[in-house]
Amino acid sequence: MNVIITGADGQLGTSLKKYLKSKKINYLFYNKKKLDICRYDKLDKIFKKIKPKIIINCAAFTNVDLAEENKKKCESINFFAVKNLIKISKKYNTFLIHFSTDYIFSGKKGNYNEKDKANPINFYGYTKLKAEKIIQNSMDNYLILRISWLMSKYKNNFLNNIKQKIINKEAFSMVNDQIGNPTLCSSINEFIENFCLKFYSKNILYTGVFHLSNEPQISKYDFSKFIFQNINKDNKKVKYKNYIKPIKSKNFKNIAKRPLNTSFNLSKIKKTKLIMNFNWKKEVKDLLKEIDE
Ligand SMILES: NC(=O)c1ccc[n+]([C@@H]2O[C@H](COP(=O)([O-])OP(=O)(O)OC[C@H]3O[C@@H](n4cnc5c(N)ncnc54)[C@H](OP(=O)(O)O)[C@@H]3O)[C@@H](O)[C@H]2O)c1
């Protein structure tokens, strides 16, 4: 069984590439150079040859601030290219796995479940929601996995950025009113591997929208404090208060507006039993050690 993964050089694509290995399933990774998802002709050529049973789309325009200034580019990757994926998946009877975001929510409520109304407050969130809607309205064989604060040892991400500041002994301000769920790439890897194996053995097949992240939910300030305390655990003299200053979002200037509380309710994904452990704390500690070495 062939499975195609797009956006293979991004954070999630890289993590899946390092993790997914199976004798039964042939995972084929395509970066932007090998497969630009905005090009339907390229998709058709590859699908014709490979005939994938599943396509996992990790390609996206993910810079939330740049999205406000490059609306056309952002919409072409996050929405119009997804229309290509829908068309090609229907043509070759391929199951589509697509990633979406907590930024489709306004952040006024928190603890969002999959049925809660989405109402994005920035352009990135708007394009991701538009893609979700067209997938839901066009096909049955899909999974939309909404994730948030993606982290791993790879690439630029919130964990690695904060860690670097702390290691450099840089003082910084962090918002204490933006709350969410960290999402470990390793939990996504586990879900995808188990889903593909189930799909292969035609055992259980889930479809629809799922919130996939880790718990507990936390503010960006408290998460930074957690990283600080773990990096400095053997040096009780350094106080996080001297380095990390709490700040309200309204006083922190960003090009794109950020929703405040986009935390997820994870009850639905837990019922699939495709992820064993949802707690992020141990793995984040391990990631900090690994990065330190
Ligand atoms: N990162 C987060 O915190 C976060 C949070 C919530 C949801 N998500 C979602 O999770 C998914 C994966 O995110 P990520 O952090 O792994 O993103 P990422 O690191 O930005 O990777 C995205 C990859 O897609 C590639 N790409 C861009 N345009 C493409 C095109 N037309 N055709 C093929 N590939 C293209 C990018 O290449 P270039 O870099 O060369 O352009 C990049 O390698 C995305 O759907 C994102 O919206 C991420």
Ligand as a Chemical Component Dictionary entry (heavy atoms), coordinates in Angstrom:
data_LIG
# 
_chem_comp.id                   LIG 
_chem_comp.type                 NON-POLYMER 
_chem_comp.pdbx_formal_charge   0 
_chem_comp.three_letter_code    LIG 
# 
loop_
_chem_comp_atom.comp_id 
_chem_comp_atom.atom_id 
_chem_comp_atom.alt_atom_id 
_chem_comp_atom.type_symbol 
_chem_comp_atom.charge 
_chem_comp_atom.model_Cartn_x 
_chem_comp_atom.model_Cartn_y 
_chem_comp_atom.model_Cartn_z 
_chem_comp_atom.pdbx_ordinal 
LIG N1  N1  N 0  3.495  24.691 13.482 1  
LIG C1  C1  C 0  2.440  24.818 14.292 2  
LIG O1  O1  O 0  2.545  25.241 15.462 3  
LIG C2  C2  C 0  1.065  24.413 13.788 4  
LIG C3  C3  C 0  -0.042 24.665 14.609 5  
LIG C4  C4  C 0  -1.306 24.292 14.163 6  
LIG C5  C5  C 0  -1.450 23.689 12.924 7  
LIG N2  N2  N 1  -0.362 23.473 12.129 8  
LIG C6  C6  C 0  -0.568 22.831 10.810 9  
LIG O2  O2  O 0  0.210  21.650 10.757 10 
LIG C7  C7  C 0  0.653  21.407 9.422  11 
LIG C8  C8  C 0  2.171  21.180 9.412  12 
LIG O3  O3  O 0  2.801  22.332 9.967  13 
LIG P1  P1  P 0  4.381  22.489 10.068 14 
LIG O4  O4  O 0  4.662  23.272 11.297 15 
LIG O5  O5  O -1 5.062  21.189 9.836  16 
LIG O6  O6  O 0  4.651  23.468 8.829  17 
LIG P2  P2  P 0  6.037  23.917 8.192  18 
LIG O7  O7  O 0  7.169  23.515 9.057  19 
LIG O8  O8  O 0  5.876  25.362 7.832  20 
LIG O9  O9  O 0  6.095  23.036 6.870  21 
LIG C9  C9  C 0  5.280  23.242 5.776  22 
LIG C10 C10 C 0  6.023  22.721 4.570  23 
LIG O10 O10 O 0  5.172  22.888 3.421  24 
LIG C11 C11 C 0  5.988  23.318 2.367  25 
LIG N3  N3  N 0  5.196  23.942 1.309  26 
LIG C12 C12 C 0  4.797  25.239 1.218  27 
LIG N4  N4  N 0  4.118  25.421 0.072  28 
LIG C13 C13 C 0  4.089  24.231 -0.566 29 
LIG C14 C14 C 0  3.556  23.802 -1.797 30 
LIG N5  N5  N 0  2.906  24.632 -2.619 31 
LIG N6  N6  N 0  3.699  22.498 -2.153 32 
LIG C15 C15 C 0  4.359  21.647 -1.342 33 
LIG N7  N7  N 0  4.914  21.999 -0.164 34 
LIG C16 C16 C 0  4.784  23.285 0.209  35 
LIG C17 C17 C 0  6.967  24.263 3.025  36 
LIG O11 O11 O 0  8.079  24.520 2.193  37 
LIG P3  P3  P 0  8.813  25.964 2.265  38 
LIG O12 O12 O 0  9.159  26.181 3.719  39 
LIG O13 O13 O 0  9.964  25.791 1.376  40 
LIG O14 O14 O 0  7.801  26.969 1.784  41 
LIG C18 C18 C 0  7.316  23.481 4.286  42 
LIG O15 O15 O 0  8.370  22.570 4.032  43 
LIG C19 C19 C 0  0.176  22.613 8.611  44 
LIG O16 O16 O 0  -1.039 22.277 7.980  45 
LIG C20 C20 C 0  -0.093 23.681 9.655  46 
LIG O17 O17 O 0  -1.078 24.600 9.229  47 
LIG C21 C21 C 0  0.907  23.818 12.548 48 
# 
loop_
_chem_comp_bond.comp_id 
_chem_comp_bond.atom_id_1 
_chem_comp_bond.atom_id_2 
_chem_comp_bond.value_order 
_chem_comp_bond.pdbx_ordinal 
LIG N1  C1  SING 1  
LIG C1  O1  DOUB 2  
LIG C1  C2  SING 3  
LIG C2  C3  SING 4  
LIG C2  C21 DOUB 5  
LIG C3  C4  DOUB 6  
LIG C4  C5  SING 7  
LIG C5  N2  DOUB 8  
LIG N2  C6  SING 9  
LIG N2  C21 SING 10 
LIG C6  O2  SING 11 
LIG C6  C20 SING 12 
LIG O2  C7  SING 13 
LIG C7  C8  SING 14 
LIG C7  C19 SING 15 
LIG C8  O3  SING 16 
LIG O3  P1  SING 17 
LIG P1  O4  DOUB 18 
LIG P1  O5  SING 19 
LIG P1  O6  SING 20 
LIG O6  P2  SING 21 
LIG P2  O7  DOUB 22 
LIG P2  O8  SING 23 
LIG P2  O9  SING 24 
LIG O9  C9  SING 25 
LIG C9  C10 SING 26 
LIG C10 O10 SING 27 
LIG C10 C18 SING 28 
LIG O10 C11 SING 29 
LIG C11 N3  SING 30 
LIG C11 C17 SING 31 
LIG N3  C12 SING 32 
LIG N3  C16 SING 33 
LIG C12 N4  DOUB 34 
LIG N4  C13 SING 35 
LIG C13 C14 SING 36 
LIG C13 C16 DOUB 37 
LIG C14 N5  SING 38 
LIG C14 N6  DOUB 39 
LIG N6  C15 SING 40 
LIG C15 N7  DOUB 41 
LIG N7  C16 SING 42 
LIG C17 O11 SING 43 
LIG C17 C18 SING 44 
LIG O11 P3  SING 45 
LIG P3  O12 DOUB 46 
LIG P3  O13 SING 47 
LIG P3  O14 SING 48 
LIG C18 O15 SING 49 
LIG C19 O16 SING 50 
LIG C19 C20 SING 51 
LIG C20 O17 SING 52 
# 
